[in-house]
Amino acid sequence: MIPSIKDIFKNSFKNSNGEYSNKLTQKEIDLLFEHKLFKCFLSEKVNGLGLTIPQTLSIIEEASCLNGSLGWLIQIGNGGNYFLTNFEEKTGLDLFSKKNVVIAGSGTATCNATLVDGGVIVSGKWKFCSGSEYATLFTVTFKIGDSEVIKSGIVPREKVKIIEDWKTIGMKNTSTNSIELENVFIPNEHIFSVSEKKSFLDEPVFNLPFIIYAQAFFISVAFGIFKRLIDETEKIIKDSHVFNNRQSDRLLKMGEINSKGFKLLENGKKEVSELINMLIEQPIINSNTSKQIQEKFIFHANNLRTHALEIYVIHGIDAVYTENVINLFFNDLLVVTQHKLMNEVVE
């Protein structure tokens, strides 16, 4: 059964007056663990919910509509589960099957690891590690020795220094901080490559190319945030009282922008759904097809960002207040669509 995000978080994101609150507390993190929302598509063998990827994307979208940071944390937690297939089964089960395990980290090779007996020694710093505040495991990416060979390693929280430097206009509650390692030993069994699949090969999710898998998760967050902008605008239209022609014209324009946004959202979701279903059935694609698919995700991200600005502008001066719901979700969308995978094709 698919968990209901609205039911799980029915008492969250409200202040004492019942108005929207952008606070995400330990209570919400505990609920994420309790309902296995960091393990949506993992099978019961790994203590997961065993949902399909389309079902997982729906959860991410629903959560993002409720709170942008919540949706991002669910997608990033589930995103790291892709690495399960990159380990030998015994190691993967040991790392991923614990009840409260969740992974943060970086896929950018920012340092060179030193080869030693049984593994590597790593020192370095990595930016943008979402979920760092509560993650139990961290992935880091590096080059092996003096070579151009790129590998990743997984390390426990106690070996990681967290640098609280995530100070942004949006997605403020994602703890997307930098991390640092100093002379940390990573054994060979905890070193992996995202392009080398070693276990759980019969699970369809691992047929998806990693970059496109990640893009699907990111765009689902953007879809959810964009839907909240539409929903909030619709509320204002319904609750407004017309006192003059100028206000009437503004509300009419607001309705036109909202209708256009709704169609844009539905078309984007439909195309992404069709792409994901196609890739699950036919996962082997060439580089040209990969580029074309990535471009489609980028196209939809750009559409959402561009149209969100129209929504923001039509709301006028009220939208500039920091705690205004339109302002909060607009800035969340800007941050999400600023991600490299929402703007650039990865060869």
Phi and psi in degrees as GROMACS dihedral restraints (atoms count N, CA, C in turn):
[ dihedral_restraints ]
;  ai    aj    ak    al  type     phi  dphi    fc
    3     4     5     6     1   -79.6    20    10
    4     5     6     7     1   126.4    20    10
    6     7     8     9     1   -62.9    20    10
    7     8     9    10     1   144.8    20    10
    9    10    11    12     1   -91.7    20    10
   10    11    12    13     1   111.2    20    10
   12    13    14    15     1   -63.0    20    10
   13    14    15    16     1   -40.2    20    10
   15    16    17    18     1   -62.1    20    10
   16    17    18    19     1   -38.8    20    10
   18    19    20    21     1   -71.1    20    10
   19    20    21    22     1   -43.2    20    10
   21    22    23    24     1   -62.6    20    10
   22    23    24    25     1   -40.1    20    10
   24    25    26    27     1  -109.2    20    10
   25    26    27    28     1    31.2    20    10
   27    28    29    30     1   -64.7    20    10
   28    29    30    31     1   -24.0    20    10
   30    31    32    33     1  -102.9    20    10
   31    32    33    34     1    12.7    20    10
   33    34    35    36     1  -105.8    20    10
   34    35    36    37     1   161.7    20    10
   36    37    38    39     1    62.5    20    10
   37    38    39    40     1    37.1    20    10
   39    40    41    42     1  -137.1    20    10
   40    41    42    43     1   141.4    20    10
   42    43    44    45     1   -89.9    20    10
   43    44    45    46     1  -174.8    20    10
   45    46    47    48     1   -63.8    20    10
   46    47    48    49     1   -20.7    20    10
   48    49    50    51     1   -92.1    20    10
   49    50    51    52     1     3.1    20    10
   51    52    53    54     1    82.4    20    10
   52    53    54    55     1     5.1    20    10
   54    55    56    57     1   -85.6    20    10
   55    56    57    58     1   162.9    20    10
   57    58    59    60     1   -62.9    20    10
   58    59    60    61     1   135.7    20    10
   60    61    62    63     1  -125.9    20    10
   61    62    63    64     1   135.5    20    10
   63    64    65    66     1   -89.8    20    10
   64    65    66    67     1    13.2    20    10
   66    67    68    69     1   -80.7    20    10
   67    68    69    70     1   135.5    20    10
   69    70    71    72     1  -123.4    20    10
   70    71    72    73     1   113.6    20    10
   72    73    74    75     1  -109.7    20    10
   73    74    75    76     1  -178.5    20    10
   75    76    77    78     1   -61.0    20    10
   76    77    78    79     1   -28.8    20    10
   78    79    80    81     1   -58.2    20    10
   79    80    81    82     1   -44.3    20    10
   81    82    83    84     1   -68.9    20    10
   82    83    84    85     1   -38.3    20    10
   84    85    86    87     1   -62.8    20    10
   85    86    87    88     1   -41.8    20    10
   87    88    89    90     1   -62.1    20    10
   88    89    90    91     1   -38.6    20    10
   90    91    92    93     1   -65.8    20    10
   91    92    93    94     1   -35.8    20    10
   93    94    95    96     1   -61.3    20    10
   94    95    96    97     1   -44.3    20    10
   96    97    98    99     1   -68.1    20    10
   97    98    99   100     1   -45.5    20    10
   99   100   101   102     1   -57.8    20    10
  100   101   102   103     1   -39.8    20    10
  102   103   104   105     1   -98.2    20    10
  103   104   105   106     1    13.0    20    10
  105   106   107   108     1    57.9    20    10
  106   107   108   109     1    33.0    20    10
  108   109   110   111     1   -75.8    20    10
  109   110   111   112     1    -8.4    20    10
  111   112   113   114     1   -88.9    20    10
  112   113   114   115     1    -1.0    20    10
  114   115   116   117     1  -133.4    20    10
  115   116   117   118     1    46.0    20    10
  117   118   119   120     1   -60.6    20    10
  118   119   120   121     1   -52.0    20    10
  120   121   122   123     1   -96.2    20    10
  121   122   123   124     1    -7.8    20    10
  123   124   125   126     1   -66.4    20    10
  124   125   126   127     1   146.0    20    10
  126   127   128   129     1   -74.6    20    10
  127   128   129   130     1   167.8    20    10
  129   130   131   132     1   -61.2    20    10
  130   131   132   133     1   -25.6    20    10
  132   133   134   135     1   -59.9    20    10
  133   134   135   136     1   -28.2    20    10
  135   136   137   138     1  -108.5    20    10
  136   137   138   139     1    20.7    20    10
  138   139   140   141     1    64.9    20    10
  139   140   141   142     1    33.9    20    10
  141   142   143   144     1  -104.5    20    10
  142   143   144   145     1  -178.8    20    10
  144   145   146   147     1   -82.9    20    10
  145   146   147   148     1   -19.9    20    10
  147   148   149   150     1    70.6    20    10
  148   149   150   151     1    29.9    20    10
  150   151   152   153     1   -82.0    20    10
  151   152   153   154     1   163.0    20    10
  153   154   155   156     1   -79.5    20    10
  154   155   156   157     1   167.5    20    10
  156   157   158   159     1   -64.3    20    10
  157   158   159   160     1   -44.8    20    10
  159   160   161   162     1   -56.8    20    10
  160   161   162   163     1   -38.8    20    10
  162   163   164   165     1   -66.2    20    10
  163   164   165   166     1   -39.8    20    10
  165   166   167   168     1   -63.5    20    10
  166   167   168   169     1   -42.2    20    10
  168   169   170   171     1   -63.6    20    10
  169   170   171   172     1   -35.5    20    10
  171   172   173   174     1   -65.1    20    10
  172   173   174   175     1   -40.2    20    10
  174   175   176   177     1   -63.3    20    10
  175   176   177   178     1   -44.1    20    10
  177   178   179   180     1   -60.4    20    10
  178   179   180   181     1   -44.1    20    10
  180   181   182   183     1   -64.2    20    10
  181   182   183   184     1   -45.8    20    10
  183   184   185   186     1   -62.2    20    10
  184   185   186   187     1   -42.0    20    10
  186   187   188   189     1   -66.0    20    10
  187   188   189   190     1   -38.9    20    10
  189   190   191   192     1   -67.4    20    10
  190   191   192   193     1   -31.3    20    10
  192   193   194   195     1   -69.8    20    10
  193   194   195   196     1   -31.0    20    10
  195   196   197   198     1   -76.7    20    10
  196   197   198   199     1   -43.8    20    10
  198   199   200   201     1  -161.8    20    10
  199   200   201   202     1   125.3    20    10
  201   202   203   204     1   -57.8    20    10
  202   203   204   205     1   -44.4    20    10
  204   205   206   207     1   -65.6    20    10
  205   206   207   208     1   -37.4    20    10
  207   208   209   210     1   -60.1    20    10
  208   209   210   211     1   -47.7    20    10
  210   211   212   213     1   -61.9    20    10
  211   212   213   214     1   -40.6    20    10
  213   214   215   216     1   -64.8    20    10
  214   215   216   217     1   -41.1    20    10
  216   217   218   219     1   -66.9    20    10
  217   218   219   220     1   -36.2    20    10
  219   220   221   222     1   -66.7    20    10
  220   221   222   223     1   -42.9    20    10
  222   223   224   225     1   -69.2    20    10
  223   224   225   226     1   -37.3    20    10
  225   226   227   228     1   -72.4    20    10
  226   227   228   229     1   -35.0    20    10
  228   229   230   231     1   -66.2    20    10
  229   230   231   232     1   -43.4    20    10
  231   232   233   234     1   -71.0    20    10
  232   233   234   235     1   -31.9    20    10
  234   235   236   237     1   -58.7    20    10
  235   236   237   238     1   -41.6    20    10
  237   238   239   240     1   -67.1    20    10
  238   239   240   241     1   -17.1    20    10
  240   241   242   243     1   -70.2    20    10
  241   242   243   244     1   -15.1    20    10
  243   244   245   246     1   -58.9    20    10
  244   245   246   247     1   -29.7    20    10
  246   247   248   249     1   -70.1    20    10
  247   248   249   250     1   -11.5    20    10
  249   250   251   252     1   -52.9    20    10
  250   251   252   253     1   -41.2    20    10
  252   253   254   255     1   -70.4    20    10
  253   254   255   256     1   -15.4    20    10
  255   256   257   258     1   -87.5    20    10
  256   257   258   259     1    -1.5    20    10
  258   259   260   261     1  -112.4    20    10
  259   260   261   262     1   158.7    20    10
  261   262   263   264     1   -60.6    20    10
  262   263   264   265     1   148.6    20    10
  264   265   266   267     1   -56.4    20    10
  265   266   267   268     1   -43.9    20    10
  267   268   269   270     1   -61.0    20    10
  268   269   270   271     1   -44.9    20    10
  270   271   272   273     1   -65.9    20    10
  271   272   273   274     1   -42.8    20    10
  273   274   275   276     1   -60.0    20    10
  274   275   276   277     1   -43.9    20    10
  276   277   278   279     1   -64.0    20    10
  277   278   279   280     1   -39.9    20    10
  279   280   281   282     1   -64.1    20    10
  280   281   282   283     1   -38.3    20    10
  282   283   284   285     1   -80.6    20    10
  283   284   285   286     1   -39.3    20    10
  285   286   287   288     1  -103.4    20    10
  286   287   288   289     1   -15.7    20    10
  288   289   290   291     1   -87.7    20    10
  289   290   291   292     1   -10.8    20    10
  291   292   293   294     1   -62.3    20    10
  292   293   294   295     1   146.4    20    10
  294   295   296   297     1   -59.0    20    10
  295   296   297   298     1   -46.5    20    10
  297   298   299   300     1  -103.8    20    10
  298   299   300   301     1    25.0    20    10
  300   301   302   303     1   -78.2    20    10
  301   302   303   304     1   138.7    20    10
  303   304   305   306     1  -153.1    20    10
  304   305   306   307     1   143.8    20    10
  306   307   308   309     1  -110.9    20    10
  307   308   309   310     1   135.6    20    10
  309   310   311   312     1  -120.9    20    10
  310   311   312   313     1   171.1    20    10
  312   313   314   315     1   153.2    20    10
  313   314   315   316     1  -167.5    20    10
  315   316   317   318     1  -139.5    20    10
  316   317   318   319     1   142.4    20    10
  318   319   320   321     1  -100.5    20    10
  319   320   321   322     1    10.8    20    10
  321   322   323   324     1   -95.4    20    10
  322   323   324   325     1   126.5    20    10
  324   325   326   327     1   -79.0    20    10
  325   326   327   328     1    99.5    20    10
  327   328   329   330     1  -103.9    20    10
  328   329   330   331     1    -1.2    20    10
  330   331   332   333     1  -153.9    20    10
  331   332   333   334     1   174.2    20    10
  333   334   335   336     1  -110.9    20    10
  334   335   336   337     1   129.8    20    10
  336   337   338   339     1   -89.5    20    10
  337   338   339   340     1   147.1    20    10
  339   340   341   342     1   -95.5    20    10
  340   341   342   343     1   123.9    20    10
  342   343   344   345     1   -71.2    20    10
  343   344   345   346     1   131.8    20    10
  345   346   347   348     1  -137.8    20    10
  346   347   348   349     1   171.5    20    10
  348   349   350   351     1   -59.0    20    10
  349   350   351   352     1   123.2    20    10
  351   352   353   354     1    84.4    20    10
  352   353   354   355     1     1.4    20    10
  354   355   356   357     1   166.5    20    10
  355   356   357   358     1  -144.2    20    10
  357   358   359   360     1  -138.6    20    10
  358   359   360   361     1   157.8    20    10
  360   361   362   363     1  -107.8    20    10
  361   362   363   364     1   129.7    20    10
  363   364   365   366     1  -126.0    20    10
  364   365   366   367     1   132.7    20    10
  366   367   368   369     1  -131.8    20    10
  367   368   369   370     1   135.8    20    10
  369   370   371   372     1   168.6    20    10
  370   371   372   373     1  -179.4    20    10
  372   373   374   375     1  -133.1    20    10
  373   374   375   376     1   138.6    20    10
  375   376   377   378     1  -131.5    20    10
  376   377   378   379     1   135.0    20    10
  378   379   380   381     1   -94.7    20    10
  379   380   381   382     1   166.2    20    10
  381   382   383   384     1    59.8    20    10
  382   383   384   385     1    52.5    20    10
  384   385   386   387     1  -100.3    20    10
  385   386   387   388     1    86.5    20    10
  387   388   389   390     1   -62.3    20    10
  388   389   390   391     1   141.6    20    10
  390   391   392   393     1    81.3    20    10
  391   392   393   394     1    14.1    20    10
  393   394   395   396     1   -62.4    20    10
  394   395   396   397     1   -25.3    20    10
  396   397   398   399     1   -64.2    20    10
  397   398   399   400     1   -30.7    20    10
  399   400   401   402     1  -128.6    20    10
  400   401   402   403     1    -1.1    20    10
  402   403   404   405     1   -60.5    20    10
  403   404   405   406     1   144.9    20    10
  405   406   407   408     1  -100.0    20    10
  406   407   408   409     1   -23.8    20    10
  408   409   410   411     1  -131.8    20    10
  409   410   411   412     1   151.2    20    10
  411   412   413   414     1  -129.8    20    10
  412   413   414   415     1   138.8    20    10
  414   415   416   417     1  -100.5    20    10
  415   416   417   418     1   140.0    20    10
  417   418   419   420     1  -131.1    20    10
  418   419   420   421     1   149.9    20    10
  420   421   422   423     1  -121.2    20    10
  421   422   423   424     1   141.6    20    10
  423   424   425   426     1  -156.5    20    10
  424   425   426   427     1   165.7    20    10
  426   427   428   429     1   -95.2    20    10
  427   428   429   430     1   145.0    20    10
  429   430   431   432     1   -84.3    20    10
  430   431   432   433     1   117.3    20    10
  432   433   434   435     1    57.1    20    10
  433   434   435   436     1  -133.5    20    10
  435   436   437   438     1   -96.9    20    10
  436   437   438   439     1     9.5    20    10
  438   439   440   441     1   -86.1    20    10
  439   440   441   442     1   177.4    20    10
  441   442   443   444     1   -99.2    20    10
  442   443   444   445     1     8.7    20    10
  444   445   446   447     1   -72.2    20    10
  445   446   447   448     1   122.5    20    10
  447   448   449   450     1  -102.7    20    10
  448   449   450   451     1   130.3    20    10
  450   451   452   453     1  -133.6    20    10
  451   452   453   454     1   167.1    20    10
  453   454   455   456     1  -125.0    20    10
  454   455   456   457     1   155.7    20    10
  456   457   458   459     1  -133.1    20    10
  457   458   459   460     1   158.3    20    10
  459   460   461   462     1  -119.3    20    10
  460   461   462   463     1   130.2    20    10
  462   463   464   465     1  -132.0    20    10
  463   464   465   466     1   149.2    20    10
  465   466   467   468     1   -73.6    20    10
  466   467   468   469     1   156.7    20    10
  468   469   470   471     1   -54.6    20    10
  469   470   471   472     1   -39.3    20    10
  471   472   473   474     1   -65.1    20    10
  472   473   474   475     1   -14.4    20    10
  474   475   476   477     1   -97.0    20    10
  475   476   477   478     1     3.8    20    10
  477   478   479   480     1  -113.2    20    10
  478   479   480   481     1   133.3    20    10
  480   481   482   483     1   -95.9    20    10
  481   482   483   484     1   126.7    20    10
  483   484   485   486     1  -100.6    20    10
  484   485   486   487     1   129.4    20    10
  486   487   488   489     1  -109.0    20    10
  487   488   489   490     1   111.1    20    10
  489   490   491   492     1   -79.8    20    10
  490   491   492   493     1    85.5    20    10
  492   493   494   495     1  -122.8    20    10
  493   494   495   496     1    17.1    20    10
  495   496   497   498     1   -88.1    20    10
  496   497   498   499     1    92.7    20    10
  498   499   500   501     1  -127.5    20    10
  499   500   501   502     1    95.6    20    10
  501   502   503   504     1  -132.4    20    10
  502   503   504   505     1   174.2    20    10
  504   505   506   507     1   -79.9    20    10
  505   506   507   508     1   -19.9    20    10
  507   508   509   510     1  -147.7    20    10
  508   509   510   511     1   174.9    20    10
  510   511   512   513     1    49.3    20    10
  511   512   513   514     1    42.2    20    10
  513   514   515   516     1   -69.0    20    10
  514   515   516   517     1   -22.8    20    10
  516   517   518   519     1   -99.4    20    10
  517   518   519   520     1    21.2    20    10
  519   520   521   522     1   -96.3    20    10
  520   521   522   523     1    -2.0    20    10
  522   523   524   525     1    42.3    20    10
  523   524   525   526     1    51.9    20    10
  525   526   527   528     1   -84.7    20    10
  526   527   528   529     1    63.2    20    10
  528   529   530   531     1   -87.1    20    10
  529   530   531   532     1   170.5    20    10
  531   532   533   534     1   -82.7    20    10
  532   533   534   535     1   155.4    20    10
  534   535   536   537     1  -129.4    20    10
  535   536   537   538     1   160.0    20    10
  537   538   539   540     1  -140.6    20    10
  538   539   540   541     1   139.4    20    10
  540   541   542   543     1  -118.3    20    10
  541   542   543   544     1   144.6    20    10
  543   544   545   546     1  -130.9    20    10
  544   545   546   547     1   107.6    20    10
  546   547   548   549     1    51.2    20    10
  547   548   549   550     1    52.3    20    10
  549   550   551   552     1   -95.6    20    10
  550   551   552   553     1   129.7    20    10
  552   553   554   555     1   -85.2    20    10
  553   554   555   556     1   128.6    20    10
  555   556   557   558     1  -118.6    20    10
  556   557   558   559     1   116.6    20    10
  558   559   560   561     1   -69.7    20    10
  559   560   561   562     1   156.2    20    10
  561   562   563   564     1   -54.3    20    10
  562   563   564   565     1   -36.8    20    10
  564   565   566   567     1   -69.1    20    10
  565   566   567   568     1   -13.2    20    10
  567   568   569   570     1  -106.5    20    10
  568   569   570   571     1    13.2    20    10
  570   571   572   573     1  -104.6    20    10
  571   572   573   574     1   136.8    20    10
  573   574   575   576     1  -147.6    20    10
  574   575   576   577     1   167.0    20    10
  576   577   578   579     1  -126.7    20    10
  577   578   579   580     1   132.0    20    10
  579   580   581   582     1   -65.5    20    10
  580   581   582   583     1   -16.2    20    10
  582   583   584   585     1   -92.4    20    10
  583   584   585   586     1    -2.8    20    10
  585   586   587   588     1  -112.5    20    10
  586   587   588   589     1   107.5    20    10
  588   589   590   591     1   -92.4    20    10
  589   590   591   592     1   129.3    20    10
  591   592   593   594     1  -122.4    20    10
  592   593   594   595     1   -19.4    20    10
  594   595   596   597     1  -152.8    20    10
  595   596   597   598     1   168.1    20    10
  597   598   599   600     1    53.9    20    10
  598   599   600   601     1    38.6    20    10
  600   601   602   603     1   -71.9    20    10
  601   602   603   604     1   -13.9    20    10
  603   604   605   606     1   -87.9    20    10
  604   605   606   607     1    -0.1    20    10
  606   607   608   609     1   -93.0    20    10
  607   608   609   610     1   121.4    20    10
  609   610   611   612     1   -55.8    20    10
  610   611   612   613     1   -32.2    20    10
  612   613   614   615     1   -56.9    20    10
  613   614   615   616     1   -35.5    20    10
  615   616   617   618     1   -79.4    20    10
  616   617   618   619     1     0.2    20    10
  618   619   620   621     1   -78.0    20    10
  619   620   621   622     1   -22.0    20    10
  621   622   623   624     1   -69.8    20    10
  622   623   624   625     1   133.2    20    10
  624   625   626   627     1   -58.4    20    10
  625   626   627   628     1   137.6    20    10
  627   628   629   630     1   -58.5    20    10
  628   629   630   631     1   -44.6    20    10
  630   631   632   633     1   -60.7    20    10
  631   632   633   634     1   -44.2    20    10
  633   634   635   636     1   -70.3    20    10
  634   635   636   637     1   -36.8    20    10
  636   637   638   639     1   -56.7    20    10
  637   638   639   640     1   -47.7    20    10
  639   640   641   642     1   -64.9    20    10
  640   641   642   643     1   -42.0    20    10
  642   643   644   645     1   -61.2    20    10
  643   644   645   646     1   -40.0    20    10
  645   646   647   648     1   -62.1    20    10
  646   647   648   649     1   -39.8    20    10
  648   649   650   651     1   -66.2    20    10
  649   650   651   652     1   -44.9    20    10
  651   652   653   654     1   -63.3    20    10
  652   653   654   655     1   -46.5    20    10
  654   655   656   657     1   -67.3    20    10
  655   656   657   658     1   -27.7    20    10
  657   658   659   660     1   -67.0    20    10
  658   659   660   661     1   -36.4    20    10
  660   661   662   663     1   -62.2    20    10
  661   662   663   664     1   -46.2    20    10
  663   664   665   666     1   -62.5    20    10
  664   665   666   667     1   -41.1    20    10
  666   667   668   669     1   -58.8    20    10
  667   668   669   670     1   -45.4    20    10
  669   670   671   672     1   -64.5    20    10
  670   671   672   673     1   -43.8    20    10
  672   673   674   675     1   -63.3    20    10
  673   674   675   676     1   -44.2    20    10
  675   676   677   678     1   -62.0    20    10
  676   677   678   679     1   -39.8    20    10
  678   679   680   681     1   -61.7    20    10
  679   680   681   682     1   -37.7    20    10
  681   682   683   684     1   -63.7    20    10
  682   683   684   685     1   -38.7    20    10
  684   685   686   687     1   -60.8    20    10
  685   686   687   688     1   -41.9    20    10
  687   688   689   690     1   -65.8    20    10
  688   689   690   691     1   -45.0    20    10
  690   691   692   693     1   -61.8    20    10
  691   692   693   694     1   -44.2    20    10
  693   694   695   696     1   -65.8    20    10
  694   695   696   697     1   -37.0    20    10
  696   697   698   699     1   -66.6    20    10
  697   698   699   700     1   -39.6    20    10
  699   700   701   702     1   -62.9    20    10
  700   701   702   703     1   -39.5    20    10
  702   703   704   705     1   -59.9    20    10
  703   704   705   706     1   -44.9    20    10
  705   706   707   708     1   -63.6    20    10
  706   707   708   709     1   -41.3    20    10
  708   709   710   711     1   -60.9    20    10
  709   710   711   712     1   -44.8    20    10
  711   712   713   714     1   -70.1    20    10
  712   713   714   715     1   -33.6    20    10
  714   715   716   717     1   -90.1    20    10
  715   716   717   718     1    -6.6    20    10
  717   718   719   720     1   -78.2    20    10
  718   719   720   721     1   147.5    20    10
  720   721   722   723     1  -112.8    20    10
  721   722   723   724     1   128.9    20    10
  723   724   725   726     1   -87.6    20    10
  724   725   726   727     1   122.5    20    10
  726   727   728   729     1  -111.0    20    10
  727   728   729   730     1   -19.1    20    10
  729   730   731   732     1  -156.3    20    10
  730   731   732   733     1   172.1    20    10
  732   733   734   735     1   -64.9    20    10
  733   734   735   736     1   -35.1    20    10
  735   736   737   738     1   -62.6    20    10
  736   737   738   739     1   -44.6    20    10
  738   739   740   741     1   -67.2    20    10
  739   740   741   742     1   -37.8    20    10
  741   742   743   744     1   -61.5    20    10
  742   743   744   745     1   -43.9    20    10
  744   745   746   747     1   -64.1    20    10
  745   746   747   748     1   -39.2    20    10
  747   748   749   750     1   -65.8    20    10
  748   749   750   751     1   -43.3    20    10
  750   751   752   753     1   -66.1    20    10
  751   752   753   754     1   -36.6    20    10
  753   754   755   756     1   -63.3    20    10
  754   755   756   757     1   -44.4    20    10
  756   757   758   759     1   -64.2    20    10
  757   758   759   760     1   -40.5    20    10
  759   760   761   762     1   -60.0    20    10
  760   761   762   763     1   -41.8    20    10
  762   763   764   765     1   -64.8    20    10
  763   764   765   766     1   -38.9    20    10
  765   766   767   768     1   -65.1    20    10
  766   767   768   769     1   -43.5    20    10
  768   769   770   771     1   -63.4    20    10
  769   770   771   772     1   -40.7    20    10
  771   772   773   774     1   -66.3    20    10
  772   773   774   775     1   -42.2    20    10
  774   775   776   777     1   -62.5    20    10
  775   776   777   778     1   -42.1    20    10
  777   778   779   780     1   -63.0    20    10
  778   779   780   781     1   -41.3    20    10
  780   781   782   783     1   -64.6    20    10
  781   782   783   784     1   -39.4    20    10
  783   784   785   786     1   -62.7    20    10
  784   785   786   787     1   -43.7    20    10
  786   787   788   789     1   -64.9    20    10
  787   788   789   790     1   -40.9    20    10
  789   790   791   792     1   -60.7    20    10
  790   791   792   793     1   -43.0    20    10
  792   793   794   795     1   -64.6    20    10
  793   794   795   796     1   -48.1    20    10
  795   796   797   798     1   -63.6    20    10
  796   797   798   799     1   -40.5    20    10
  798   799   800   801     1   -65.1    20    10
  799   800   801   802     1   -40.9    20    10
  801   802   803   804     1   -64.7    20    10
  802   803   804   805     1   -45.8    20    10
  804   805   806   807     1   -62.7    20    10
  805   806   807   808     1   -39.5    20    10
  807   808   809   810     1   -63.4    20    10
  808   809   810   811     1   -45.3    20    10
  810   811   812   813     1   -68.0    20    10
  811   812   813   814     1   -40.8    20    10
  813   814   815   816     1   -63.4    20    10
  814   815   816   817     1   -42.3    20    10
  816   817   818   819     1   -60.1    20    10
  817   818   819   820     1   -44.0    20    10
  819   820   821   822     1   -64.9    20    10
  820   821   822   823     1   -39.4    20    10
  822   823   824   825     1   -64.6    20    10
  823   824   825   826     1   -45.0    20    10
  825   826   827   828     1   -65.2    20    10
  826   827   828   829     1   -44.6    20    10
  828   829   830   831     1   -62.0    20    10
  829   830   831   832     1   -39.1    20    10
  831   832   833   834     1   -64.7    20    10
  832   833   834   835     1   -43.2    20    10
  834   835   836   837     1   -70.6    20    10
  835   836   837   838     1   -31.5    20    10
  837   838   839   840     1   -65.0    20    10
  838   839   840   841     1   -37.1    20    10
  840   841   842   843     1   -81.4    20    10
  841   842   843   844     1   -35.5    20    10
  843   844   845   846     1  -131.4    20    10
  844   845   846   847     1    76.2    20    10
  846   847   848   849     1   -75.6    20    10
  847   848   849   850     1   -19.4    20    10
  849   850   851   852     1   -82.6    20    10
  850   851   852   853     1   111.5    20    10
  852   853   854   855     1  -131.1    20    10
  853   854   855   856     1   153.6    20    10
  855   856   857   858     1   -88.1    20    10
  856   857   858   859     1   174.4    20    10
  858   859   860   861     1   -64.0    20    10
  859   860   861   862     1   -34.2    20    10
  861   862   863   864     1   -67.2    20    10
  862   863   864   865     1   -42.1    20    10
  864   865   866   867     1   -65.6    20    10
  865   866   867   868     1   -40.4    20    10
  867   868   869   870     1   -58.5    20    10
  868   869   870   871     1   -43.8    20    10
  870   871   872   873     1   -62.0    20    10
  871   872   873   874     1   -44.0    20    10
  873   874   875   876     1   -63.1    20    10
  874   875   876   877     1   -40.8    20    10
  876   877   878   879     1   -68.1    20    10
  877   878   879   880     1   -44.1    20    10
  879   880   881   882     1   -58.6    20    10
  880   881   882   883     1   -39.9    20    10
  882   883   884   885     1   -62.8    20    10
  883   884   885   886     1   -32.6    20    10
  885   886   887   888     1   -66.2    20    10
  886   887   888   889     1   -43.3    20    10
  888   889   890   891     1   -61.6    20    10
  889   890   891   892     1   -43.7    20    10
  891   892   893   894     1   -62.9    20    10
  892   893   894   895     1   -40.2    20    10
  894   895   896   897     1   -58.7    20    10
  895   896   897   898     1   -46.6    20    10
  897   898   899   900     1   -68.3    20    10
  898   899   900   901     1   -38.5    20    10
  900   901   902   903     1   -61.3    20    10
  901   902   903   904     1   -42.3    20    10
  903   904   905   906     1   -65.9    20    10
  904   905   906   907     1   -39.6    20    10
  906   907   908   909     1   -60.6    20    10
  907   908   909   910     1   -45.3    20    10
  909   910   911   912     1   -62.3    20    10
  910   911   912   913     1   -45.8    20    10
  912   913   914   915     1   -62.8    20    10
  913   914   915   916     1   -45.6    20    10
  915   916   917   918     1   -63.9    20    10
  916   917   918   919     1   -44.3    20    10
  918   919   920   921     1   -74.1    20    10
  919   920   921   922     1   -31.1    20    10
  921   922   923   924     1   -60.5    20    10
  922   923   924   925     1   -33.9    20    10
  924   925   926   927     1   -64.6    20    10
  925   926   927   928     1   -38.9    20    10
  927   928   929   930     1   -61.2    20    10
  928   929   930   931     1   -43.4    20    10
  930   931   932   933     1   -62.4    20    10
  931   932   933   934     1   -44.9    20    10
  933   934   935   936     1   -60.6    20    10
  934   935   936   937     1   -46.3    20    10
  936   937   938   939     1   -64.5    20    10
  937   938   939   940     1   -42.4    20    10
  939   940   941   942     1   -66.0    20    10
  940   941   942   943     1   -19.5    20    10
  942   943   944   945     1   -78.1    20    10
  943   944   945   946     1    -9.4    20    10
  945   946   947   948     1    71.4    20    10
  946   947   948   949     1  -158.8    20    10
  948   949   950   951     1   -64.9    20    10
  949   950   951   952     1   -27.0    20    10
  951   952   953   954     1   -59.3    20    10
  952   953   954   955     1   -28.0    20    10
  954   955   956   957     1   -71.3    20    10
  955   956   957   958     1   -12.5    20    10
  957   958   959   960     1   -83.4    20    10
  958   959   960   961     1   -12.3    20    10
  960   961   962   963     1   -67.8    20    10
  961   962   963   964     1   136.3    20    10
  963   964   965   966     1   -61.2    20    10
  964   965   966   967     1   -31.9    20    10
  966   967   968   969     1   -97.8    20    10
  967   968   969   970     1     5.4    20    10
  969   970   971   972     1   -65.9    20    10
  970   971   972   973     1   133.8    20    10
  972   973   974   975     1   -59.8    20    10
  973   974   975   976     1   -39.8    20    10
  975   976   977   978     1   -60.7    20    10
  976   977   978   979     1   -44.9    20    10
  978   979   980   981     1   -61.0    20    10
  979   980   981   982     1   -45.9    20    10
  981   982   983   984     1   -62.0    20    10
  982   983   984   985     1   -47.5    20    10
  984   985   986   987     1   -75.1    20    10
  985   986   987   988     1   -32.3    20    10
  987   988   989   990     1   -62.0    20    10
  988   989   990   991     1   -46.6    20    10
  990   991   992   993     1   -67.5    20    10
  991   992   993   994     1   -35.3    20    10
  993   994   995   996     1   -59.7    20    10
  994   995   996   997     1   -43.3    20    10
  996   997   998   999     1   -65.3    20    10
  997   998   999  1000     1   -39.6    20    10
  999  1000  1001  1002     1   -59.4    20    10
 1000  1001  1002  1003     1   -43.2    20    10
 1002  1003  1004  1005     1   -67.5    20    10
 1003  1004  1005  1006     1   -45.0    20    10
 1005  1006  1007  1008     1   -60.1    20    10
 1006  1007  1008  1009     1   -47.0    20    10
 1008  1009  1010  1011     1   -79.2    20    10
 1009  1010  1011  1012     1    -1.1    20    10
 1011  1012  1013  1014     1   -83.4    20    10
 1012  1013  1014  1015     1   -12.5    20    10
 1014  1015  1016  1017     1   -59.4    20    10
 1015  1016  1017  1018     1   145.2    20    10
 1017  1018  1019  1020     1   -53.8    20    10
 1018  1019  1020  1021     1   -41.5    20    10
 1020  1021  1022  1023     1   -71.1    20    10
 1021  1022  1023  1024     1   -11.7    20    10
 1023  1024  1025  1026     1   -94.2    20    10
 1024  1025  1026  1027     1     2.7    20    10
 1026  1027  1028  1029     1  -134.9    20    10
 1027  1028  1029  1030     1   -22.6    20    10
 1029  1030  1031  1032     1  -132.4    20    10
 1030  1031  1032  1033     1   141.3    20    10
 1032  1033  1034  1035     1   -77.6    20    10
 1033  1034  1035  1036     1   133.4    20    10
 1035  1036  1037  1038     1   -98.5    20    10
 1036  1037  1038  1039     1   119.7    20    10
